[in-house]
Amino acid sequence: MPQLQAKDTLRTGMPIAELPGMTKAKAARFGRLNIFRVADLLRHLPTRYERESAESSLAQLELGTIGATRGQISRCHWEPKVFRRKGRFQATLDANGFELQLVWFNAAYLRDRLHPGLILRVQGKVKRYRNNLQMINPKWDLLDDATDTPQLDERLRPIYPATDRLPSAAIEQVVDQVLGQLLGHVEDPLPAPLLEHHQLPPLADAFRMAHWPRSLE
């Protein structure tokens, strides 16, 4: 998604539909979460955080650890059980000649979402099954292309209130696009002496810590 440039005017009252790369359809999805303006996005706080592992190449994954890597889906297969929605969805992730098996149980919906050619970033516990590296029920993100910047350091990932058509990752992407510039426009309604007396952070710092936490503390 395009980043706001220095010449762009970013206002808390700006309609979210005016952000670079924001389509009418996507703005409507934000509207279903009562996010109509940039200020609404700022106040849309995470409900929890997930620790996201540093990303490594598929060849560098270590058995028995929580690993994160990326690759392109080369094969997919659904193995149904007696009941239609019960079964196992399996995909093979390929990167530079190395393969990783991804297995999700009772996830029939993935048949419509994952297919060969897609590029994924996955995170899960690395194990070996029949001489193959494998992750069971890994977390996954769909990447636009293989050149998407890898996550080189462990971090806390915010999880936002979301919908089926607007997942947390999509909200996070827009927050990351605007937050750095937006914080400079936040006006704190409390005077500085009152903040100091009660040992409260400035409002802009509070928003930064909520959206971009450095630690759970």
MARVEXTI-636803 format. One line per field, with one value per residue (C-alpha): residue in three letters; x, y, z. Coordinates in Angstrom, 3 decimals, always signed. Example, Ala and Ser with C-alpha at 12.3 -4.5 7.8 and 13.67 -1.06 7.14 Angstrom:
residu (ALA, SER)
xx (+12.300, +13.670)
yy (-4.500, -1.060)
zz (+7.800, +7.140)
END
This chain:
residu (MET, PRO, GLN, LEU, GLN, ALA, LYS, ASP, THR, LEU, ARG, THR, GLY, MET, PRO, ILE, ALA, GLU, LEU, PRO, GLY, MET, THR, LYS, ALA, LYS, ALA, ALA, ARG, PHE, GLY, ARG, LEU, ASN, ILE, PHE, ARG, VAL, ALA, ASP, LEU, LEU, ARG, HIS, LEU, PRO, THR, ARG, TYR, GLU, ARG, GLU, SER, ALA, GLU, SER, SER, LEU, ALA, GLN, LEU, GLU, LEU, GLY, THR, ILE, GLY, ALA, THR, ARG, GLY, GLN, ILE, SER, ARG, CYS, HIS, TRP, GLU, PRO, LYS, VAL, PHE, ARG, ARG, LYS, GLY, ARG, PHE, GLN, ALA, THR, LEU, ASP, ALA, ASN, GLY, PHE, GLU, LEU, GLN, LEU, VAL, TRP, PHE, ASN, ALA, ALA, TYR, LEU, ARG, ASP, ARG, LEU, HIS, PRO, GLY, LEU, ILE, LEU, ARG, VAL, GLN, GLY, LYS, VAL, LYS, ARG, TYR, ARG, ASN, ASN, LEU, GLN, MET, ILE, ASN, PRO, LYS, TRP, ASP, LEU, LEU, ASP, ASP, ALA, THR, ASP, THR, PRO, GLN, LEU, ASP, GLU, ARG, LEU, ARG, PRO, ILE, TYR, PRO, ALA, THR, ASP, ARG, LEU, PRO, SER, ALA, ALA, ILE, GLU, GLN, VAL, VAL, ASP, GLN, VAL, LEU, GLY, GLN, LEU, LEU, GLY, HIS, VAL, GLU, ASP, PRO, LEU, PRO, ALA, PRO, LEU, LEU, GLU, HIS, HIS, GLN, LEU, PRO, PRO, LEU, ALA, ASP, ALA, PHE, ARG, MET, ALA, HIS, TRP, PRO, ARG, SER, LEU, GLU)
xx (+0.000, +1.418, +2.852, +1.819, +4.477, +5.668, +3.704, +0.445, -1.789, -2.756, -5.563, -7.377, -10.626, -9.623, -12.113, -10.454, -11.597, -9.048, -6.030, -3.691, -4.633, -8.018, -10.797, -14.488, -15.163, -12.434, -13.530, -17.033, -15.615, -13.923, -17.263, -18.850, -16.432, -17.456, -14.160, -14.983, -12.169, -8.486, -9.189, -11.531, -8.666, -6.460, -9.095, -9.638, -7.406, -6.083, -7.852, -4.716, -1.221, +0.519, +4.251, +5.497, +8.721, +11.586, +11.449, +14.054, +14.491, +12.720, +16.089, +16.979, +13.884, +14.778, +12.872, +10.885, +10.848, +8.202, +9.420, +8.335, +9.115, +7.692, +7.314, +5.033, +2.307, +3.135, +0.418, -2.855, -4.991, -8.213, -8.819, -12.449, -13.819, -17.342, -18.788, -18.417, -16.679, -14.412, -11.080, -7.570, -6.357, -2.728, -0.552, +3.088, +5.172, +8.217, +11.221, +14.505, +14.016, +13.067, +9.554, +7.386, +4.107, +1.286, -1.641, -4.919, -7.593, -11.316, -10.618, -12.662, -12.924, -9.245, -10.155, -11.524, -8.694, -5.422, -4.250, -0.979, +0.883, +0.023, +2.872, +2.445, +4.201, +3.563, +4.331, +4.039, +5.862, +8.311, +8.233, +9.277, +6.796, +7.908, +11.125, +9.210, +9.241, +5.733, +3.649, +0.237, -2.446, +0.069, -0.848, -0.585, -0.583, -1.020, +1.813, +1.505, +4.840, +8.056, +9.844, +7.616, +9.952, +10.636, +10.115, +13.698, +13.046, +10.608, +7.761, +4.346, +1.683, -1.542, -4.790, -7.658, -11.427, -12.128, -14.622, -14.453, -13.921, -11.579, -9.136, -6.864, -3.830, -5.525, -6.356, -2.793, -1.467, -3.457, -2.553, +1.133, +0.657, -0.583, +0.320, +3.801, +2.530, -0.800, +0.695, +2.105, -1.438, -2.878, -3.973, -3.954, -7.023, -5.177, -2.626, +0.986, +1.073, -1.896, -0.240, +2.936, +1.092, -0.711, +2.296, +0.302, +1.886, +0.890, -2.054, +0.101, +2.513, -0.398, -1.687, +1.809, +2.265, -1.169, -0.612, +3.179, +4.037, +7.680, +6.794, +3.719, +4.588)
yy (+0.000, +3.458, +5.419, +8.985, +11.422, +14.497, +16.754, +14.951, +16.481, +13.903, +15.055, +13.168, +14.237, +12.933, +10.380, +6.991, +6.673, +9.371, +7.363, +6.228, +2.806, +2.776, +1.575, +2.329, -1.321, -1.489, +1.800, +0.343, -2.651, -0.278, +1.499, -1.706, -1.406, +2.261, +3.433, +6.332, +8.790, +8.520, +9.376, +6.366, +4.168, +5.555, +4.690, +1.178, -0.483, -4.060, -6.528, -8.635, -9.280, -12.297, -12.894, -13.201, -15.095, -13.706, -14.988, -17.380, -19.202, -22.524, -24.298, -22.757, -23.895, -25.767, -28.819, -28.387, -24.579, -21.997, -20.873, -18.418, -18.608, -17.926, -19.677, -20.400, -23.025, -25.741, -28.290, -28.453, -31.407, -31.863, -35.240, -35.423, -37.635, -39.023, -35.614, -33.043, -30.340, -32.759, -33.658, -32.393, -29.651, -29.970, -27.552, -27.796, -24.658, -24.469, -22.122, -22.585, -26.331, -26.913, -27.987, -27.580, -29.415, -27.337, -29.209, -27.805, -30.050, -29.465, -26.363, -26.979, -23.222, -23.193, -24.953, -21.607, -19.469, -21.300, -22.654, -23.259, -20.103, -18.087, -16.803, -17.268, -16.309, -19.009, -19.448, -22.595, -25.368, -27.194, -30.992, -33.861, -36.366, -39.158, -37.299, -34.117, -30.826, -30.010, -27.404, -28.306, -25.589, -22.792, -19.127, -17.704, -14.424, -13.994, -11.919, -9.820, -11.090, -12.755, -9.394, -8.316, -7.266, -10.204, -9.860, -10.126, -9.558, -11.078, -8.686, -8.336, -8.273, -6.396, -8.285, -5.932, -6.365, -7.466, -9.060, -11.944, -9.523, -7.211, -9.314, -7.961, -8.076, -5.713, -3.263, -3.455, -2.631, +0.622, +1.546, +1.087, +3.306, +6.331, +6.020, +7.563, +10.825, +10.820, +10.836, +14.303, +15.630, +14.138, +16.815, +15.755, +17.088, +16.863, +19.521, +18.458, +19.103, +16.775, +14.059, +14.397, +14.357, +11.105, +9.632, +9.281, +9.146, +11.797, +10.665, +10.307, +8.023, +5.964, +5.399, +4.511, +1.946, +0.427, +0.025, -0.509, -2.173, -2.861, -5.239, -6.655, -4.587)
zz (+0.000, -0.868, +2.026, +2.773, +1.609, +3.489, +1.146, +1.989, +4.620, +7.199, +9.476, +12.207, +10.542, +7.109, +5.714, +5.612, +1.992, +1.072, +2.223, -0.582, -1.899, -0.150, -2.452, -1.924, -1.180, +1.440, +3.019, +3.308, +5.192, +7.635, +7.992, +9.278, +12.206, +12.692, +11.261, +8.952, +9.646, +10.454, +14.094, +14.300, +13.120, +15.888, +18.514, +17.123, +19.711, +19.690, +21.953, +22.428, +21.114, +19.649, +19.859, +16.296, +15.699, +13.691, +10.125, +8.734, +5.461, +5.094, +5.102, +8.485, +10.401, +13.593, +14.807, +18.003, +17.844, +16.892, +13.501, +10.845, +7.156, +3.723, +0.410, -2.506, -2.391, -4.887, -4.022, -2.094, -1.069, +0.929, +2.615, +3.725, +6.464, +6.815, +7.605, +4.854, +6.900, +8.737, +7.273, +6.670, +4.362, +3.371, +1.411, +0.426, +0.754, -1.523, -1.304, -3.173, -3.503, +0.144, +1.121, +4.208, +4.720, +6.209, +7.746, +9.046, +10.557, +9.955, +7.862, +4.732, +4.132, +3.139, -0.108, -1.327, +0.064, -0.559, -3.892, -5.786, -6.711, -3.605, -1.442, +2.307, +5.496, +8.097, +11.765, +13.844, +15.646, +13.383, +13.484, +11.251, +9.861, +7.528, +6.724, +5.864, +7.745, +8.899, +10.730, +12.175, +12.120, +11.499, +11.488, +7.990, +6.088, +2.369, +0.848, -2.289, -3.599, -2.478, -2.125, +0.759, +3.599, +5.945, +9.702, +10.962, +14.666, +17.120, +17.842, +19.434, +16.761, +17.565, +16.993, +16.155, +16.306, +12.745, +10.350, +7.894, +4.995, +6.890, +8.921, +11.626, +9.325, +6.842, +9.633, +10.925, +7.470, +7.307, +10.911, +10.071, +7.024, +8.960, +12.634, +12.501, +10.990, +12.776, +16.278, +15.667, +15.253, +18.445, +20.920, +24.554, +26.423, +29.761, +30.758, +31.196, +35.000, +35.486, +33.397, +35.414, +38.750, +37.907, +36.055, +32.846, +29.393, +26.848, +24.735, +21.612, +23.495, +24.826, +21.291, +20.090, +22.859, +22.145, +18.390, +18.370, +21.704, +22.501, +25.309, +27.052, +30.096)
END
